[in-house]
Amino acid sequence: MINLTVNGKPTELQHPMPLLQFLQDRGVNTQFIAVAYNSTVLRKEEFGNVTLSQGDVVEIVRPVGGG
C-alpha cells in the first residue's frame, strides 16, 4: 500500500501510479488545473513523467471565477 497526501488529505494507492493516470482515473480535466508535486509546481508536459509513490504530497488547484 502506498500512502500519500492529496490536497491535504491522506490517500492510499495499491501501487505506485503515474500522476497523469491518477488524475484521469479521478475524472480531472488536466487542461484547467495546476499541480504541485512535493512542493514543485509542474508544467502540464511533466504530468506523464511523474510517478506517485510513498510519502508524496500533491496539491491539485482548479481556477475559481468570481467577483
N, CA, C and O atoms as a CHARMM CRD file, in Angstrom:
* protein
*
  268
    1    1 MET  N      0.85100  -1.18200   0.00000 PROA 1      0.00000
    2    1 MET  CA     0.00000   0.00000   0.00000 PROA 1      0.00000
    3    1 MET  C      0.89600   1.24400   0.00000 PROA 1      0.00000
    4    1 MET  O      1.87300   1.32000   0.74500 PROA 1      0.00000
    5    2 ILE  N      0.54700   2.20800  -0.84200 PROA 2      0.00000
    6    2 ILE  CA     1.27700   3.46800  -0.94700 PROA 2      0.00000
    7    2 ILE  C      0.45600   4.54900  -0.24400 PROA 2      0.00000
    8    2 ILE  O     -0.72700   4.71800  -0.54000 PROA 2      0.00000
    9    3 ASN  N      1.06700   5.27200   0.67100 PROA 3      0.00000
   10    3 ASN  CA     0.40200   6.36400   1.38000 PROA 3      0.00000
   11    3 ASN  C      0.97300   7.68900   0.91000 PROA 3      0.00000
   12    3 ASN  O      2.18800   7.89100   0.90700 PROA 3      0.00000
   13    4 LEU  N      0.07800   8.59400   0.51100 PROA 4      0.00000
   14    4 LEU  CA     0.49100   9.91800   0.10600 PROA 4      0.00000
   15    4 LEU  C     -0.56600  10.91900   0.54300 PROA 4      0.00000
   16    4 LEU  O     -1.61100  10.53600   1.06800 PROA 4      0.00000
   17    5 THR  N     -0.29800  12.18600   0.33000 PROA 5      0.00000
   18    5 THR  CA    -1.23900  13.24200   0.71400 PROA 5      0.00000
   19    5 THR  C     -1.65800  13.98800  -0.54100 PROA 5      0.00000
   20    5 THR  O     -0.81700  14.45800  -1.30800 PROA 5      0.00000
   21    6 VAL  N     -2.97300  14.09200  -0.74500 PROA 6      0.00000
   22    6 VAL  CA    -3.51400  14.80800  -1.89700 PROA 6      0.00000
   23    6 VAL  C     -4.44600  15.90000  -1.38200 PROA 6      0.00000
   24    6 VAL  O     -5.45100  15.61600  -0.73200 PROA 6      0.00000
   25    7 ASN  N     -4.10200  17.14200  -1.67900 PROA 7      0.00000
   26    7 ASN  CA    -4.87500  18.30100  -1.21000 PROA 7      0.00000
   27    7 ASN  C     -5.11600  18.24000   0.29500 PROA 7      0.00000
   28    7 ASN  O     -6.21600  18.51700   0.77300 PROA 7      0.00000
   29    8 GLY  N     -4.07900  17.87500   1.02400 PROA 8      0.00000
   30    8 GLY  CA    -4.13500  17.86400   2.47800 PROA 8      0.00000
   31    8 GLY  C     -4.77600  16.63900   3.10000 PROA 8      0.00000
   32    8 GLY  O     -4.86000  16.54900   4.32500 PROA 8      0.00000
   33    9 LYS  N     -5.23300  15.68700   2.28600 PROA 9      0.00000
   34    9 LYS  CA    -5.91200  14.50500   2.81200 PROA 9      0.00000
   35    9 LYS  C     -5.07600  13.24500   2.57000 PROA 9      0.00000
   36    9 LYS  O     -4.52000  13.06400   1.48600 PROA 9      0.00000
   37   10 PRO  N     -4.99200  12.38500   3.57100 PROA 10     0.00000
   38   10 PRO  CA    -4.29500  11.11200   3.36400 PROA 10     0.00000
   39   10 PRO  C     -4.99200  10.30700   2.27100 PROA 10     0.00000
   40   10 PRO  O     -6.21900  10.21000   2.24100 PROA 10     0.00000
   41   11 THR  N     -4.20100   9.73800   1.38400 PROA 11     0.00000
   42   11 THR  CA    -4.71700   8.95600   0.26400 PROA 11     0.00000
   43   11 THR  C     -3.89700   7.68300   0.14900 PROA 11     0.00000
   44   11 THR  O     -2.68000   7.70200   0.33500 PROA 11     0.00000
   45   12 GLU  N     -4.56300   6.57500  -0.15900 PROA 12     0.00000
   46   12 GLU  CA    -3.87200   5.29800  -0.33500 PROA 12     0.00000
   47   12 GLU  C     -4.01800   4.82200  -1.76500 PROA 12     0.00000
   48   12 GLU  O     -5.08700   4.92800  -2.36500 PROA 12     0.00000
   49   13 LEU  N     -2.93400   4.29900  -2.29800 PROA 13     0.00000
   50   13 LEU  CA    -2.93400   3.66300  -3.61100 PROA 13     0.00000
   51   13 LEU  C     -2.46000   2.23600  -3.44000 PROA 13     0.00000
   52   13 LEU  O     -1.71500   1.93000  -2.50900 PROA 13     0.00000
   53   14 GLN  N     -2.88500   1.36500  -4.33100 PROA 14     0.00000
   54   14 GLN  CA    -2.46100  -0.03800  -4.26500 PROA 14     0.00000
   55   14 GLN  C     -0.99600  -0.19900  -4.65200 PROA 14     0.00000
   56   14 GLN  O     -0.32100  -1.11100  -4.17400 PROA 14     0.00000
   57   15 HSD  N     -0.49600   0.70000  -5.52900 PROA 15     0.00000
   58   15 HSD  CA     0.86900   0.59900  -6.03800 PROA 15     0.00000
   59   15 HSD  C      1.27700   1.96200  -6.58700 PROA 15     0.00000
   60   15 HSD  O      0.41200   2.81100  -6.80300 PROA 15     0.00000
   61   16 PRO  N      2.56400   2.19700  -6.81900 PROA 16     0.00000
   62   16 PRO  CA     2.96000   3.46400  -7.44400 PROA 16     0.00000
   63   16 PRO  C      2.18400   3.65500  -8.74100 PROA 16     0.00000
   64   16 PRO  O      1.89200   2.69400  -9.45300 PROA 16     0.00000
   65   17 MET  N      1.85700   4.90600  -9.03600 PROA 17     0.00000
   66   17 MET  CA     0.99100   5.19800 -10.18000 PROA 17     0.00000
   67   17 MET  C      1.45600   6.48400 -10.85100 PROA 17     0.00000
   68   17 MET  O      1.83300   7.43700 -10.17000 PROA 17     0.00000
   69   18 PRO  N      1.43200   6.51900 -12.18700 PROA 18     0.00000
   70   18 PRO  CA     1.73200   7.77400 -12.87100 PROA 18     0.00000
   71   18 PRO  C      0.72800   8.86000 -12.47900 PROA 18     0.00000
   72   18 PRO  O     -0.46800   8.59200 -12.36300 PROA 18     0.00000
   73   19 LEU  N      1.21300  10.06800 -12.27700 PROA 19     0.00000
   74   19 LEU  CA     0.34600  11.18600 -11.90700 PROA 19     0.00000
   75   19 LEU  C     -0.76200  11.37800 -12.93400 PROA 19     0.00000
   76   19 LEU  O     -1.91600  11.58500 -12.56200 PROA 19     0.00000
   77   20 LEU  N     -0.43200  11.31300 -14.20800 PROA 20     0.00000
   78   20 LEU  CA    -1.43500  11.51800 -15.24600 PROA 20     0.00000
   79   20 LEU  C     -2.55700  10.49000 -15.14400 PROA 20     0.00000
   80   20 LEU  O     -3.72700  10.84000 -15.29900 PROA 20     0.00000
   81   21 GLN  N     -2.22200   9.24000 -14.88700 PROA 21     0.00000
   82   21 GLN  CA    -3.24000   8.19900 -14.70800 PROA 21     0.00000
   83   21 GLN  C     -4.08800   8.47900 -13.47700 PROA 21     0.00000
   84   21 GLN  O     -5.30900   8.32600 -13.51700 PROA 21     0.00000
   85   22 PHE  N     -3.45100   8.88900 -12.38000 PROA 22     0.00000
   86   22 PHE  CA    -4.15900   9.22800 -11.14700 PROA 22     0.00000
   87   22 PHE  C     -5.20200  10.30400 -11.42200 PROA 22     0.00000
   88   22 PHE  O     -6.34500  10.18900 -10.97900 PROA 22     0.00000
   89   23 LEU  N     -4.81300  11.35300 -12.15300 PROA 23     0.00000
   90   23 LEU  CA    -5.73400  12.44300 -12.46700 PROA 23     0.00000
   91   23 LEU  C     -6.86400  11.95700 -13.37900 PROA 23     0.00000
   92   23 LEU  O     -8.03300  12.26200 -13.14100 PROA 23     0.00000
   93   24 GLN  N     -6.51600  11.20900 -14.41000 PROA 24     0.00000
   94   24 GLN  CA    -7.52700  10.71500 -15.34700 PROA 24     0.00000
   95   24 GLN  C     -8.50600   9.76900 -14.66500 PROA 24     0.00000
   96   24 GLN  O     -9.70600   9.82600 -14.93400 PROA 24     0.00000
   97   25 ASP  N     -8.01200   8.90100 -13.78800 PROA 25     0.00000
   98   25 ASP  CA    -8.88700   7.97000 -13.07000 PROA 25     0.00000
   99   25 ASP  C     -9.91600   8.69200 -12.21800 PROA 25     0.00000
  100   25 ASP  O    -10.99000   8.15500 -11.94600 PROA 25     0.00000
  101   26 ARG  N     -9.59300   9.90200 -11.79700 PROA 26     0.00000
  102   26 ARG  CA   -10.49800  10.68800 -10.95600 PROA 26     0.00000
  103   26 ARG  C    -11.31200  11.69500 -11.75700 PROA 26     0.00000
  104   26 ARG  O    -12.01800  12.52300 -11.18200 PROA 26     0.00000
  105   27 GLY  N    -11.21600  11.62500 -13.08300 PROA 27     0.00000
  106   27 GLY  CA   -12.01700  12.49400 -13.93600 PROA 27     0.00000
  107   27 GLY  C    -11.58100  13.94600 -13.93300 PROA 27     0.00000
  108   27 GLY  O    -12.37900  14.83500 -14.23000 PROA 27     0.00000
  109   28 VAL  N    -10.31200  14.20000 -13.59700 PROA 28     0.00000
  110   28 VAL  CA    -9.80100  15.56700 -13.54400 PROA 28     0.00000
  111   28 VAL  C     -9.40700  16.01400 -14.95000 PROA 28     0.00000
  112   28 VAL  O     -8.62400  15.34800 -15.62600 PROA 28     0.00000
  113   29 ASN  N     -9.95600  17.14700 -15.38000 PROA 29     0.00000
  114   29 ASN  CA    -9.59300  17.71900 -16.67400 PROA 29     0.00000
  115   29 ASN  C     -8.24900  18.42100 -16.50100 PROA 29     0.00000
  116   29 ASN  O     -8.17500  19.47300 -15.86600 PROA 29     0.00000
  117   30 THR  N     -7.20200  17.85100 -17.05600 PROA 30     0.00000
  118   30 THR  CA    -5.84700  18.37400 -16.84000 PROA 30     0.00000
  119   30 THR  C     -5.60800  19.69800 -17.55600 PROA 30     0.00000
  120   30 THR  O     -4.59000  20.34800 -17.31900 PROA 30     0.00000
  121   31 GLN  N     -6.52000  20.10400 -18.41900 PROA 31     0.00000
  122   31 GLN  CA    -6.36700  21.36600 -19.12800 PROA 31     0.00000
  123   31 GLN  C     -6.53700  22.56200 -18.19200 PROA 31     0.00000
  124   31 GLN  O     -5.94700  23.61900 -18.41700 PROA 31     0.00000
  125   32 PHE  N     -7.33300  22.39700 -17.15500 PROA 32     0.00000
  126   32 PHE  CA    -7.70100  23.53400 -16.31200 PROA 32     0.00000
  127   32 PHE  C     -7.23500  23.39900 -14.86100 PROA 32     0.00000
  128   32 PHE  O     -7.93300  23.84100 -13.94800 PROA 32     0.00000
  129   33 ILE  N     -6.06300  22.79400 -14.64000 PROA 33     0.00000
  130   33 ILE  CA    -5.55300  22.64200 -13.27900 PROA 33     0.00000
  131   33 ILE  C     -4.08400  23.01600 -13.22100 PROA 33     0.00000
  132   33 ILE  O     -3.39200  23.10000 -14.23600 PROA 33     0.00000
  133   34 ALA  N     -3.63800  23.23600 -12.00300 PROA 34     0.00000
  134   34 ALA  CA    -2.21300  23.34800 -11.70500 PROA 34     0.00000
  135   34 ALA  C     -1.92100  22.28100 -10.66900 PROA 34     0.00000
  136   34 ALA  O     -2.75100  22.00800  -9.80200 PROA 34     0.00000
  137   35 VAL  N     -0.73800  21.67300 -10.75300 PROA 35     0.00000
  138   35 VAL  CA    -0.36600  20.61800  -9.81500 PROA 35     0.00000
  139   35 VAL  C      0.99400  20.93200  -9.20000 PROA 35     0.00000
  140   35 VAL  O      1.96000  21.22700  -9.90400 PROA 35     0.00000
  141   36 ALA  N      1.04500  20.86300  -7.86600 PROA 36     0.00000
  142   36 ALA  CA     2.31900  20.93800  -7.15400 PROA 36     0.00000
  143   36 ALA  C      2.61800  19.53100  -6.65200 PROA 36     0.00000
  144   36 ALA  O      1.78500  18.89200  -6.01000 PROA 36     0.00000
  145   37 TYR  N      3.81300  19.06700  -6.95400 PROA 37     0.00000
  146   37 TYR  CA     4.25000  17.72300  -6.57000 PROA 37     0.00000
  147   37 TYR  C      5.45700  17.88000  -5.66400 PROA 37     0.00000
  148   37 TYR  O      6.51900  18.33000  -6.09700 PROA 37     0.00000
  149   38 ASN  N      5.28400  17.50400  -4.39500 PROA 38     0.00000
  150   38 ASN  CA     6.35500  17.66500  -3.40500 PROA 38     0.00000
  151   38 ASN  C      6.91300  19.08700  -3.43400 PROA 38     0.00000
  152   38 ASN  O      8.12600  19.29500  -3.48000 PROA 38     0.00000
  153   39 SER  N      6.00800  20.05200  -3.40700 PROA 39     0.00000
  154   39 SER  CA     6.30100  21.49100  -3.33900 PROA 39     0.00000
  155   39 SER  C      6.85200  22.08700  -4.62900 PROA 39     0.00000
  156   39 SER  O      7.29500  23.23600  -4.62300 PROA 39     0.00000
  157   40 THR  N      6.83900  21.34800  -5.72900 PROA 40     0.00000
  158   40 THR  CA     7.29200  21.86500  -7.01500 PROA 40     0.00000
  159   40 THR  C      6.11100  21.93100  -7.97100 PROA 40     0.00000
  160   40 THR  O      5.45000  20.92100  -8.21600 PROA 40     0.00000
  161   41 VAL  N      5.84200  23.11700  -8.51400 PROA 41     0.00000
  162   41 VAL  CA     4.75800  23.26500  -9.47800 PROA 41     0.00000
  163   41 VAL  C      5.21600  22.65000 -10.79900 PROA 41     0.00000
  164   41 VAL  O      6.28300  22.97000 -11.32200 PROA 41     0.00000
  165   42 LEU  N      4.37700  21.76000 -11.31800 PROA 42     0.00000
  166   42 LEU  CA     4.70900  21.04500 -12.55600 PROA 42     0.00000
  167   42 LEU  C      4.10400  21.73300 -13.77200 PROA 42     0.00000
  168   42 LEU  O      3.02000  22.31200 -13.69900 PROA 42     0.00000
  169   43 ARG  N      4.81600  21.66100 -14.88800 PROA 43     0.00000
  170   43 ARG  CA     4.22800  22.04200 -16.17100 PROA 43     0.00000
  171   43 ARG  C      3.36400  20.87600 -16.62500 PROA 43     0.00000
  172   43 ARG  O      3.63900  19.72900 -16.27400 PROA 43     0.00000
  173   44 LYS  N      2.34100  21.14900 -17.38700 PROA 44     0.00000
  174   44 LYS  CA     1.43800  20.09000 -17.84600 PROA 44     0.00000
  175   44 LYS  C      2.19700  18.99300 -18.59000 PROA 44     0.00000
  176   44 LYS  O      1.82500  17.82200 -18.50900 PROA 44     0.00000
  177   45 GLU  N      3.24700  19.35500 -19.30600 PROA 45     0.00000
  178   45 GLU  CA     4.04000  18.37300 -20.04500 PROA 45     0.00000
  179   45 GLU  C      4.73800  17.38100 -19.10700 PROA 45     0.00000
  180   45 GLU  O      5.13000  16.29500 -19.53300 PROA 45     0.00000
  181   46 GLU  N      4.88900  17.75000 -17.84600 PROA 46     0.00000
  182   46 GLU  CA     5.58600  16.89800 -16.88500 PROA 46     0.00000
  183   46 GLU  C      4.66900  15.88500 -16.20400 PROA 46     0.00000
  184   46 GLU  O      5.16300  14.95000 -15.57400 PROA 46     0.00000
  185   47 PHE  N      3.36100  16.04100 -16.31000 PROA 47     0.00000
  186   47 PHE  CA     2.42800  15.15200 -15.60700 PROA 47     0.00000
  187   47 PHE  C      2.70500  13.68500 -15.92100 PROA 47     0.00000
  188   47 PHE  O      2.63800  12.84100 -15.02700 PROA 47     0.00000
  189   48 GLY  N      3.01000  13.37600 -17.15900 PROA 48     0.00000
  190   48 GLY  CA     3.25100  11.99200 -17.56200 PROA 48     0.00000
  191   48 GLY  C      4.58500  11.43200 -17.10500 PROA 48     0.00000
  192   48 GLY  O      4.80700  10.22300 -17.17800 PROA 48     0.00000
  193   49 ASN  N      5.47700  12.29900 -16.63400 PROA 49     0.00000
  194   49 ASN  CA     6.81100  11.86300 -16.20400 PROA 49     0.00000
  195   49 ASN  C      6.91200  11.58600 -14.70600 PROA 49     0.00000
  196   49 ASN  O      7.93800  11.10000 -14.23000 PROA 49     0.00000
  197   50 VAL  N      5.85200  11.89400 -13.96500 PROA 50     0.00000
  198   50 VAL  CA     5.87200  11.76100 -12.50800 PROA 50     0.00000
  199   50 VAL  C      5.12300  10.50300 -12.09300 PROA 50     0.00000
  200   50 VAL  O      4.00300  10.25700 -12.54300 PROA 50     0.00000
  201   51 THR  N      5.74900   9.71500 -11.23500 PROA 51     0.00000
  202   51 THR  CA     5.09800   8.53200 -10.66800 PROA 51     0.00000
  203   51 THR  C      4.88600   8.76600  -9.18200 PROA 51     0.00000
  204   51 THR  O      5.83800   9.02300  -8.44400 PROA 51     0.00000
  205   52 LEU  N      3.63500   8.67800  -8.74600 PROA 52     0.00000
  206   52 LEU  CA     3.30300   8.85600  -7.33200 PROA 52     0.00000
  207   52 LEU  C      3.79000   7.65900  -6.53900 PROA 52     0.00000
  208   52 LEU  O      3.58700   6.51000  -6.93100 PROA 52     0.00000
  209   53 SER  N      4.44000   7.94800  -5.41000 PROA 53     0.00000
  210   53 SER  CA     4.95600   6.86700  -4.57500 PROA 53     0.00000
  211   53 SER  C      4.86900   7.26500  -3.10200 PROA 53     0.00000
  212   53 SER  O      4.39100   8.34800  -2.76300 PROA 53     0.00000
  213   54 GLN  N      5.33000   6.39100  -2.25500 PROA 54     0.00000
  214   54 GLN  CA     5.21300   6.52800  -0.79700 PROA 54     0.00000
  215   54 GLN  C      5.65600   7.91500  -0.32000 PROA 54     0.00000
  216   54 GLN  O      6.75400   8.37300  -0.63500 PROA 54     0.00000
  217   55 GLY  N      4.77900   8.57200   0.44700 PROA 55     0.00000
  218   55 GLY  CA     5.11700   9.82000   1.10800 PROA 55     0.00000
  219   55 GLY  C      4.97900  11.07200   0.26200 PROA 55     0.00000
  220   55 GLY  O      5.22100  12.17100   0.76100 PROA 55     0.00000
  221   56 ASP  N      4.59800  10.94400  -1.00200 PROA 56     0.00000
  222   56 ASP  CA     4.46700  12.11800  -1.85600 PROA 56     0.00000
  223   56 ASP  C      3.35700  13.03700  -1.36000 PROA 56     0.00000
  224   56 ASP  O      2.40500  12.60300  -0.71200 PROA 56     0.00000
  225   57 VAL  N      3.50900  14.33000  -1.68700 PROA 57     0.00000
  226   57 VAL  CA     2.49800  15.33100  -1.36600 PROA 57     0.00000
  227   57 VAL  C      2.10700  16.00600  -2.67000 PROA 57     0.00000
  228   57 VAL  O      2.95200  16.55600  -3.37600 PROA 57     0.00000
  229   58 VAL  N      0.80400  15.95800  -2.98400 PROA 58     0.00000
  230   58 VAL  CA     0.28900  16.50300  -4.23700 PROA 58     0.00000
  231   58 VAL  C     -0.80800  17.52700  -3.91600 PROA 58     0.00000
  232   58 VAL  O     -1.70100  17.26700  -3.10900 PROA 58     0.00000
  233   59 GLU  N     -0.72300  18.67100  -4.55000 PROA 59     0.00000
  234   59 GLU  CA    -1.77800  19.69000  -4.44400 PROA 59     0.00000
  235   59 GLU  C     -2.31300  19.92900  -5.84300 PROA 59     0.00000
  236   59 GLU  O     -1.55700  20.25500  -6.75800 PROA 59     0.00000
  237   60 ILE  N     -3.62100  19.76500  -6.00800 PROA 60     0.00000
  238   60 ILE  CA    -4.28100  19.97700  -7.29100 PROA 60     0.00000
  239   60 ILE  C     -5.17100  21.21100  -7.13200 PROA 60     0.00000
  240   60 ILE  O     -6.06200  21.24300  -6.28300 PROA 60     0.00000
  241   61 VAL  N     -4.91600  22.22800  -7.96400 PROA 61     0.00000
  242   61 VAL  CA    -5.62700  23.50000  -7.84400 PROA 61     0.00000
  243   61 VAL  C     -6.39600  23.76500  -9.12600 PROA 61     0.00000
  244   61 VAL  O     -5.85800  23.66100 -10.22900 PROA 61     0.00000
  245   62 ARG  N     -7.66600  24.11200  -8.95800 PROA 62     0.00000
  246   62 ARG  CA    -8.51200  24.49700 -10.08300 PROA 62     0.00000
  247   62 ARG  C     -8.80200  25.99500  -9.96000 PROA 62     0.00000
  248   62 ARG  O     -9.04900  26.49100  -8.86100 PROA 62     0.00000
  249   63 PRO  N     -8.77300  26.71500 -11.08900 PROA 63     0.00000
  250   63 PRO  CA    -9.11000  28.15300 -11.01800 PROA 63     0.00000
  251   63 PRO  C    -10.57900  28.34000 -10.64500 PROA 63     0.00000
  252   63 PRO  O    -11.44000  27.55200 -11.03700 PROA 63     0.00000
  253   64 VAL  N    -10.84300  29.38700  -9.88900 PROA 64     0.00000
  254   64 VAL  CA   -12.20000  29.69800  -9.46800 PROA 64     0.00000
  255   64 VAL  C    -12.53700  31.10000  -9.92500 PROA 64     0.00000
  256   64 VAL  O    -11.80900  32.04900  -9.63500 PROA 64     0.00000
  257   65 GLY  N    -13.63600  31.23000 -10.63600 PROA 65     0.00000
  258   65 GLY  CA   -14.06100  32.54400 -11.08100 PROA 65     0.00000
  259   65 GLY  C    -14.93100  33.21600 -10.02800 PROA 65     0.00000
  260   65 GLY  O    -15.48800  32.54900  -9.15600 PROA 65     0.00000
  261   66 GLY  N    -15.04100  34.48000 -10.10900 PROA 66     0.00000
  262   66 GLY  CA   -15.88500  35.19400  -9.15800 PROA 66     0.00000
  263   66 GLY  C    -15.64700  36.67900  -9.28000 PROA 66     0.00000
  264   66 GLY  O    -14.90500  37.15400 -10.14000 PROA 66     0.00000
  265   67 GLY  N    -16.29400  37.38400  -8.40100 PROA 67     0.00000
  266   67 GLY  CA   -16.10600  38.81500  -8.49700 PROA 67     0.00000
  267   67 GLY  C    -16.60900  39.52400  -7.28500 PROA 67     0.00000
  268   67 GLY  O    -16.52400  40.74900  -7.20700 PROA 67     0.00000
